[in-house]
Every structure is written in C-alpha cells, then in structure tokens.
Amino acid sequence: MGSAPRTSVYVDAFNLFFGSLKKTPYRWLDLQALCQTYLPANDITAIKYFTALVSARPDDPQQPVRQQTYLRAIETLPTVQIIYGHYLSHKVMARLANPPEKGSAFVKVIKTEEKGSDVNLATHLLHDAHLDVFDVAVIISNDSDLLEPIKLVRSDLGKKVGVLNPQKRASRAILPHIDFIKKIRPGALARSQFPNVIHDPTQGTITKPRVW
C-alpha cells in the first residue's frame, strides 16, 4: 500500500460561513477535525484559511471580538495558517423588492464586500503546486472564480483537486474540472466542534463566545 497523499486544504472563510455556518450552532468549527472527517485517508499537512477582519456594526458591536476569539482558536491547530484580505464598504443605489406606489423605487445602501481572499487563495494554490508541497489540493469553496487556477493545477502541474462544498448546489463550472466533490453536511459540522474551553500554551485559555 502507498503512503497517504500529502494534502493541502484552502478555506474560503466567507464562502464557508455564508454557505454552511451562518445561523447555525456550528460556528465554533475545528477545521482540522472537519477535514479529517471528509478526508480520512489523506495526510493533511496544511490548512490555509483566507479571511478578512470584520468591523463592529451598530447592530452587532461584538462581531470583531467573536471573530478574534475564533481566529485564536484555529491558531491552536498546528496545520492552520491564516491569510488576510480586507473588507471594503461603500454606498450604492439598490432597487426595493416592493417599491412604494409613490416615491423612488431606489434606496441608498451600504454594501460590504470581501476583497483579496479569492485572489490570495488562487495565488497560494498555484504557488504551493509549483513548490510541490501537496499531492492533493482540497478547496472549501464553491466560487467559480477559482476555475482557472484549478484547471492549471490539474492540467499543467498534474495535481489532484477536490472540493468540500459549503453551498447547497455545486458550481456547474467547476464540476467537470475537479477529481472529487463532497458536500459539507450539518452532521459533520456538529461532530467537528472545538470544546467550549481550549487551553493552549501559546494562545492561553480560549472560551467559546456566549452568543456563538
């Protein structure tokens, strides 16, 4: 029998959160445990987590505190590396779903977008493939913008690429160009939670946020 394939995992945190975690009790997620659940025959050598730091909002002033607590938690995992992008907020005009009979059908809203994470993920995926640090790359995302780097990693560099899909449906653009896909399900998320209190010599004691 051959050795377990060296596997690097690339996590689009925004895609994972809004696809599988938002409004669930599973946000205190142990990424290593989740990956081992879905990839039991693989040697998971690296998990790269691509995110951006959030800001406090009037309706949720504790959001940055919860995020920082979670980032400390995943930094206790020896395989995890966090790579940061940034959020950009700007005002845009948007049409109302149910416009009034009188007055404007448009309102000005604040639109917040995550910038850099998809580019960072694609860059690390390609760079790591060139450095031959993995046999298999696993992407936790359903973003079709990653199609071109996926194709290059497979066709030009001879690596296998799989997807752990956090969304309800798989991207039709990506499906023909990957070796496997597995949907992230609530049962696996439930089994892959950190303990409520983590004791770590580097990060100290980390307690799950009360409203997490």
Helices and strands as residue ranges (DSSP letters): E 6-12, H 13-16, I 17-21, H 31-38, E 43-51, H 63-74, E 80-84, E 86-95, E 106-115, H 117-130, E 136-140, G 144-146, H 147-155, E 160-165, G 175-177, E 180-183, H 186-190, E 197-200, E 204-207
